[in-house]
Amino acid sequence: MNPDAPVEEAAHIAQTRSIPREQFVWWKVDRSVNRADPNNNRKHLLAPVNESA
């Protein structure tokens, strides 16, 4: 994106050229991710978010 784009233009782009929210897969990421321990970059620290919960 162009950092110099006006807010209105950026909002228009986001609303018209993005995929619908329902098509995203949302993930909860544990706070341990990316800490110094290599075990903190594993799949067990990610969990899909169930939006109905």
N, CA, C and O atoms as a CHARMM CRD file, in Angstrom:
* protein
*
  212
    1    1 MET  N      0.83600  -1.17800   0.00000 PROA 1      0.00000
    2    1 MET  CA     0.00000   0.00000   0.00000 PROA 1      0.00000
    3    1 MET  C      0.87700   1.23600   0.00000 PROA 1      0.00000
    4    1 MET  O      2.01300   1.22800   0.47300 PROA 1      0.00000
    5    2 ASN  N      0.33000   2.25600  -0.52700 PROA 2      0.00000
    6    2 ASN  CA     1.01200   3.54000  -0.57800 PROA 2      0.00000
    7    2 ASN  C      0.81700   4.26400   0.75300 PROA 2      0.00000
    8    2 ASN  O     -0.31400   4.59400   1.11000 PROA 2      0.00000
    9    3 PRO  N      1.90500   4.51800   1.49800 PROA 3      0.00000
   10    3 PRO  CA     1.74700   5.19600   2.79400 PROA 3      0.00000
   11    3 PRO  C      1.23800   6.62800   2.66200 PROA 3      0.00000
   12    3 PRO  O      0.79300   7.22200   3.64400 PROA 3      0.00000
   13    4 ASP  N      1.30000   7.18200   1.45600 PROA 4      0.00000
   14    4 ASP  CA     0.82300   8.54400   1.24400 PROA 4      0.00000
   15    4 ASP  C     -0.63800   8.60200   0.80000 PROA 4      0.00000
   16    4 ASP  O     -1.17500   9.68700   0.57700 PROA 4      0.00000
   17    5 ALA  N     -1.27800   7.45100   0.67300 PROA 5      0.00000
   18    5 ALA  CA    -2.68500   7.42300   0.24900 PROA 5      0.00000
   19    5 ALA  C     -3.56200   8.03100   1.34000 PROA 5      0.00000
   20    5 ALA  O     -3.34400   7.78000   2.52600 PROA 5      0.00000
   21    6 PRO  N     -4.54300   8.82200   0.94600 PROA 6      0.00000
   22    6 PRO  CA    -5.47300   9.37100   1.94100 PROA 6      0.00000
   23    6 PRO  C     -6.25500   8.24700   2.62900 PROA 6      0.00000
   24    6 PRO  O     -6.45400   7.17600   2.05600 PROA 6      0.00000
   25    7 VAL  N     -6.68500   8.50200   3.83900 PROA 7      0.00000
   26    7 VAL  CA    -7.42200   7.50700   4.62200 PROA 7      0.00000
   27    7 VAL  C     -8.63900   7.01000   3.85400 PROA 7      0.00000
   28    7 VAL  O     -8.92800   5.81300   3.86200 PROA 7      0.00000
   29    8 GLU  N     -9.34100   7.89800   3.20200 PROA 8      0.00000
   30    8 GLU  CA   -10.54500   7.51900   2.47000 PROA 8      0.00000
   31    8 GLU  C    -10.21000   6.52500   1.35700 PROA 8      0.00000
   32    8 GLU  O    -10.93200   5.55000   1.15100 PROA 8      0.00000
   33    9 GLU  N     -9.11300   6.77800   0.64200 PROA 9      0.00000
   34    9 GLU  CA    -8.70100   5.87100  -0.43400 PROA 9      0.00000
   35    9 GLU  C     -8.30400   4.51200   0.12200 PROA 9      0.00000
   36    9 GLU  O     -8.66600   3.48000  -0.44200 PROA 9      0.00000
   37   10 ALA  N     -7.56300   4.50400   1.22200 PROA 10     0.00000
   38   10 ALA  CA    -7.15600   3.24200   1.84000 PROA 10     0.00000
   39   10 ALA  C     -8.38500   2.45300   2.30400 PROA 10     0.00000
   40   10 ALA  O     -8.44200   1.23500   2.12800 PROA 10     0.00000
   41   11 ALA  N     -9.35700   3.13500   2.88800 PROA 11     0.00000
   42   11 ALA  CA   -10.58900   2.46600   3.33000 PROA 11     0.00000
   43   11 ALA  C    -11.34000   1.89300   2.14200 PROA 11     0.00000
   44   11 ALA  O    -11.84700   0.77300   2.21500 PROA 11     0.00000
   45   12 HSD  N    -11.42000   2.63900   1.05400 PROA 12     0.00000
   46   12 HSD  CA   -12.09600   2.15600  -0.15000 PROA 12     0.00000
   47   12 HSD  C    -11.40700   0.90300  -0.69600 PROA 12     0.00000
   48   12 HSD  O    -12.07400  -0.06600  -1.05800 PROA 12     0.00000
   49   13 ILE  N    -10.09100   0.92200  -0.75400 PROA 13     0.00000
   50   13 ILE  CA    -9.33500  -0.24800  -1.23500 PROA 13     0.00000
   51   13 ILE  C     -9.60700  -1.45100  -0.33200 PROA 13     0.00000
   52   13 ILE  O     -9.85600  -2.55500  -0.81600 PROA 13     0.00000
   53   14 ALA  N     -9.55800  -1.23200   0.96200 PROA 14     0.00000
   54   14 ALA  CA    -9.78700  -2.33400   1.90700 PROA 14     0.00000
   55   14 ALA  C    -11.19000  -2.91800   1.76900 PROA 14     0.00000
   56   14 ALA  O    -11.37600  -4.12800   1.89200 PROA 14     0.00000
   57   15 GLN  N    -12.17300  -2.06300   1.51600 PROA 15     0.00000
   58   15 GLN  CA   -13.55900  -2.52700   1.43100 PROA 15     0.00000
   59   15 GLN  C    -13.89000  -3.18800   0.10000 PROA 15     0.00000
   60   15 GLN  O    -14.74400  -4.07300   0.04900 PROA 15     0.00000
   61   16 THR  N    -13.23600  -2.77700  -0.96700 PROA 16     0.00000
   62   16 THR  CA   -13.61600  -3.27900  -2.28700 PROA 16     0.00000
   63   16 THR  C    -12.68100  -4.33700  -2.85200 PROA 16     0.00000
   64   16 THR  O    -13.05500  -5.04700  -3.78500 PROA 16     0.00000
   65   17 ARG  N    -11.49500  -4.45600  -2.31800 PROA 17     0.00000
   66   17 ARG  CA   -10.53100  -5.38300  -2.89500 PROA 17     0.00000
   67   17 ARG  C    -10.07400  -6.46100  -1.93400 PROA 17     0.00000
   68   17 ARG  O     -9.15700  -7.21900  -2.25400 PROA 17     0.00000
   69   18 SER  N    -10.67800  -6.54800  -0.78700 PROA 18     0.00000
   70   18 SER  CA   -10.32600  -7.56600   0.19500 PROA 18     0.00000
   71   18 SER  C    -11.28800  -8.74300   0.08000 PROA 18     0.00000
   72   18 SER  O    -12.41300  -8.59400  -0.39700 PROA 18     0.00000
   73   19 ILE  N    -10.83900  -9.90300   0.51700 PROA 19     0.00000
   74   19 ILE  CA   -11.75800 -11.03500   0.55300 PROA 19     0.00000
   75   19 ILE  C    -12.68000 -10.85400   1.76000 PROA 19     0.00000
   76   19 ILE  O    -12.30900 -10.19200   2.73000 PROA 19     0.00000
   77   20 PRO  N    -13.86900 -11.43500   1.70500 PROA 20     0.00000
   78   20 PRO  CA   -14.81700 -11.28600   2.81500 PROA 20     0.00000
   79   20 PRO  C    -14.25200 -11.85400   4.11800 PROA 20     0.00000
   80   20 PRO  O    -13.47800 -12.81000   4.11700 PROA 20     0.00000
   81   21 ARG  N    -14.65100 -11.25200   5.20000 PROA 21     0.00000
   82   21 ARG  CA   -14.19100 -11.65200   6.54000 PROA 21     0.00000
   83   21 ARG  C    -14.43000 -13.14300   6.79200 PROA 21     0.00000
   84   21 ARG  O    -13.62700 -13.80700   7.44700 PROA 21     0.00000
   85   22 GLU  N    -15.53700 -13.65700   6.26700 PROA 22     0.00000
   86   22 GLU  CA   -15.89600 -15.05600   6.49100 PROA 22     0.00000
   87   22 GLU  C    -14.87900 -16.01700   5.87200 PROA 22     0.00000
   88   22 GLU  O    -14.80800 -17.17800   6.27600 PROA 22     0.00000
   89   23 GLN  N    -14.10200 -15.55800   4.91000 PROA 23     0.00000
   90   23 GLN  CA   -13.14200 -16.43000   4.24100 PROA 23     0.00000
   91   23 GLN  C    -11.78200 -16.47800   4.94600 PROA 23     0.00000
   92   23 GLN  O    -10.94000 -17.30700   4.60300 PROA 23     0.00000
   93   24 PHE  N    -11.56500 -15.61000   5.91600 PROA 24     0.00000
   94   24 PHE  CA   -10.32000 -15.63700   6.66900 PROA 24     0.00000
   95   24 PHE  C    -10.33000 -16.78500   7.66400 PROA 24     0.00000
   96   24 PHE  O    -11.38800 -17.17300   8.16000 PROA 24     0.00000
   97   25 VAL  N     -9.17000 -17.32200   7.95400 PROA 25     0.00000
   98   25 VAL  CA    -9.01000 -18.24600   9.07300 PROA 25     0.00000
   99   25 VAL  C     -8.27500 -17.45500  10.14300 PROA 25     0.00000
  100   25 VAL  O     -7.13600 -17.03200   9.94400 PROA 25     0.00000
  101   26 TRP  N     -8.92700 -17.26200  11.26700 PROA 26     0.00000
  102   26 TRP  CA    -8.35300 -16.47700  12.36000 PROA 26     0.00000
  103   26 TRP  C     -7.63300 -17.41400  13.32000 PROA 26     0.00000
  104   26 TRP  O     -8.11500 -18.51300  13.59500 PROA 26     0.00000
  105   27 TRP  N     -6.49000 -16.98800  13.82900 PROA 27     0.00000
  106   27 TRP  CA    -5.67000 -17.81000  14.71100 PROA 27     0.00000
  107   27 TRP  C     -5.36400 -17.08100  16.00800 PROA 27     0.00000
  108   27 TRP  O     -5.03600 -15.89400  16.01000 PROA 27     0.00000
  109   28 LYS  N     -5.47600 -17.80800  17.10500 PROA 28     0.00000
  110   28 LYS  CA    -5.01100 -17.30300  18.39200 PROA 28     0.00000
  111   28 LYS  C     -3.54800 -17.70800  18.49900 PROA 28     0.00000
  112   28 LYS  O     -3.20600 -18.87500  18.30800 PROA 28     0.00000
  113   29 VAL  N     -2.69500 -16.75300  18.80000 PROA 29     0.00000
  114   29 VAL  CA    -1.26100 -17.01000  18.88400 PROA 29     0.00000
  115   29 VAL  C     -0.82200 -16.80300  20.32500 PROA 29     0.00000
  116   29 VAL  O     -1.02800 -15.73500  20.90100 PROA 29     0.00000
  117   30 ASP  N     -0.21500 -17.83200  20.90200 PROA 30     0.00000
  118   30 ASP  CA     0.26800 -17.76600  22.27300 PROA 30     0.00000
  119   30 ASP  C      1.34600 -16.69200  22.40700 PROA 30     0.00000
  120   30 ASP  O      2.11200 -16.46400  21.47000 PROA 30     0.00000
  121   31 ARG  N      1.41000 -16.04300  23.54300 PROA 31     0.00000
  122   31 ARG  CA     2.40200 -14.98500  23.77400 PROA 31     0.00000
  123   31 ARG  C      3.83300 -15.50900  23.73500 PROA 31     0.00000
  124   31 ARG  O      4.76500 -14.71400  23.60900 PROA 31     0.00000
  125   32 SER  N      4.03300 -16.80100  23.83700 PROA 32     0.00000
  126   32 SER  CA     5.37400 -17.39200  23.82600 PROA 32     0.00000
  127   32 SER  C      6.01400 -17.38700  22.44500 PROA 32     0.00000
  128   32 SER  O      7.23000 -17.53900  22.32700 PROA 32     0.00000
  129   33 VAL  N      5.21500 -17.21400  21.40300 PROA 33     0.00000
  130   33 VAL  CA     5.74200 -17.26400  20.03900 PROA 33     0.00000
  131   33 VAL  C      6.84000 -16.21500  19.85700 PROA 33     0.00000
  132   33 VAL  O      6.72200 -15.07800  20.31300 PROA 33     0.00000
  133   34 ASN  N      7.90700 -16.63100  19.17900 PROA 34     0.00000
  134   34 ASN  CA     9.04600 -15.77500  18.84300 PROA 34     0.00000
  135   34 ASN  C      9.92200 -15.37500  20.01900 PROA 34     0.00000
  136   34 ASN  O     10.72100 -14.44700  19.89500 PROA 34     0.00000
  137   35 ARG  N      9.79900 -16.03500  21.13300 PROA 35     0.00000
  138   35 ARG  CA    10.73800 -15.79300  22.22800 PROA 35     0.00000
  139   35 ARG  C     12.00700 -16.57900  21.93500 PROA 35     0.00000
  140   35 ARG  O     12.03400 -17.37200  20.99400 PROA 35     0.00000
  141   36 ALA  N     13.03700 -16.37700  22.70700 PROA 36     0.00000
  142   36 ALA  CA    14.36600 -16.94900  22.42900 PROA 36     0.00000
  143   36 ALA  C     14.38700 -18.47900  22.33400 PROA 36     0.00000
  144   36 ALA  O     15.18600 -19.02300  21.57100 PROA 36     0.00000
  145   37 ASP  N     13.55700 -19.17000  23.06500 PROA 37     0.00000
  146   37 ASP  CA    13.53300 -20.64000  23.04800 PROA 37     0.00000
  147   37 ASP  C     12.95600 -21.13300  21.72000 PROA 37     0.00000
  148   37 ASP  O     11.83600 -20.76500  21.36600 PROA 37     0.00000
  149   38 PRO  N     13.71400 -21.97200  20.96600 PROA 38     0.00000
  150   38 PRO  CA    13.20700 -22.46200  19.67000 PROA 38     0.00000
  151   38 PRO  C     11.90000 -23.24200  19.78700 PROA 38     0.00000
  152   38 PRO  O     11.17100 -23.35700  18.80100 PROA 38     0.00000
  153   39 ASN  N     11.58800 -23.77600  20.95400 PROA 39     0.00000
  154   39 ASN  CA    10.32300 -24.48900  21.14600 PROA 39     0.00000
  155   39 ASN  C      9.12900 -23.53800  21.13000 PROA 39     0.00000
  156   39 ASN  O      7.97800 -23.97600  21.10500 PROA 39     0.00000
  157   40 ASN  N      9.40300 -22.25400  21.14400 PROA 40     0.00000
  158   40 ASN  CA     8.32700 -21.26400  21.13100 PROA 40     0.00000
  159   40 ASN  C      7.92300 -20.86800  19.71700 PROA 40     0.00000
  160   40 ASN  O      7.23100 -19.86700  19.53300 PROA 40     0.00000
  161   41 ASN  N      8.33400 -21.62000  18.74000 PROA 41     0.00000
  162   41 ASN  CA     7.94200 -21.35400  17.35200 PROA 41     0.00000
  163   41 ASN  C      7.35800 -22.61600  16.73000 PROA 41     0.00000
  164   41 ASN  O      7.67700 -22.96400  15.59300 PROA 41     0.00000
  165   42 ARG  N      6.51600 -23.28400  17.47100 PROA 42     0.00000
  166   42 ARG  CA     5.93300 -24.55000  17.02500 PROA 42     0.00000
  167   42 ARG  C      4.42000 -24.42900  16.88800 PROA 42     0.00000
  168   42 ARG  O      3.79700 -23.51500  17.42800 PROA 42     0.00000
  169   43 LYS  N      3.85400 -25.37100  16.15700 PROA 43     0.00000
  170   43 LYS  CA     2.41500 -25.35500  15.87200 PROA 43     0.00000
  171   43 LYS  C      1.54800 -25.44000  17.12500 PROA 43     0.00000
  172   43 LYS  O      0.41200 -24.96600  17.11800 PROA 43     0.00000
  173   44 HSD  N      2.06900 -26.04200  18.21000 PROA 44     0.00000
  174   44 HSD  CA     1.24000 -26.20000  19.40300 PROA 44     0.00000
  175   44 HSD  C      0.88000 -24.85000  20.04700 PROA 44     0.00000
  176   44 HSD  O      0.03000 -24.79200  20.93600 PROA 44     0.00000
  177   45 LEU  N      1.52300 -23.78000  19.60000 PROA 45     0.00000
  178   45 LEU  CA     1.23600 -22.45100  20.13600 PROA 45     0.00000
  179   45 LEU  C      0.19000 -21.69300  19.30600 PROA 45     0.00000
  180   45 LEU  O     -0.13300 -20.54400  19.60800 PROA 45     0.00000
  181   46 LEU  N     -0.33100 -22.34100  18.26700 PROA 46     0.00000
  182   46 LEU  CA    -1.34700 -21.72700  17.41300 PROA 46     0.00000
  183   46 LEU  C     -2.63900 -22.52400  17.51700 PROA 46     0.00000
  184   46 LEU  O     -2.61600 -23.75300  17.59200 PROA 46     0.00000
  185   47 ALA  N     -3.74300 -21.83000  17.52000 PROA 47     0.00000
  186   47 ALA  CA    -5.03600 -22.51100  17.54800 PROA 47     0.00000
  187   47 ALA  C     -6.03900 -21.70100  16.74200 PROA 47     0.00000
  188   47 ALA  O     -6.15600 -20.49200  16.94100 PROA 47     0.00000
  189   48 PRO  N     -6.77200 -22.35500  15.82500 PROA 48     0.00000
  190   48 PRO  CA    -7.79300 -21.60900  15.08900 PROA 48     0.00000
  191   48 PRO  C     -8.85000 -21.06800  16.05500 PROA 48     0.00000
  192   48 PRO  O     -9.20500 -21.72700  17.03300 PROA 48     0.00000
  193   49 VAL  N     -9.33500 -19.89100  15.77700 PROA 49     0.00000
  194   49 VAL  CA   -10.34600 -19.25500  16.61000 PROA 49     0.00000
  195   49 VAL  C    -11.71900 -19.69000  16.12300 PROA 49     0.00000
  196   49 VAL  O    -12.03300 -19.57000  14.93900 PROA 49     0.00000
  197   50 ASN  N    -12.52400 -20.18900  17.03000 PROA 50     0.00000
  198   50 ASN  CA   -13.89900 -20.55700  16.71500 PROA 50     0.00000
  199   50 ASN  C    -14.76300 -19.32800  16.99100 PROA 50     0.00000
  200   50 ASN  O    -15.00300 -18.97600  18.14600 PROA 50     0.00000
  201   51 GLU  N    -15.22600 -18.68000  15.92500 PROA 51     0.00000
  202   51 GLU  CA   -15.95900 -17.42000  16.08400 PROA 51     0.00000
  203   51 GLU  C    -17.28300 -17.58300  16.80900 PROA 51     0.00000
  204   51 GLU  O    -17.80400 -16.59900  17.33500 PROA 51     0.00000
  205   52 SER  N    -17.84700 -18.77100  16.85900 PROA 52     0.00000
  206   52 SER  CA   -19.12200 -18.94700  17.53800 PROA 52     0.00000
  207   52 SER  C    -18.95700 -19.10000  19.03700 PROA 52     0.00000
  208   52 SER  O    -19.93800 -19.11300  19.78000 PROA 52     0.00000
  209   53 ALA  N    -17.71000 -19.21500  19.48000 PROA 53     0.00000
  210   53 ALA  CA   -17.46400 -19.38600  20.93200 PROA 53     0.00000
  211   53 ALA  C    -17.50600 -18.05800  21.64400 PROA 53     0.00000
  212   53 ALA  O    -17.32200 -18.00300  22.86000 PROA 53     0.00000
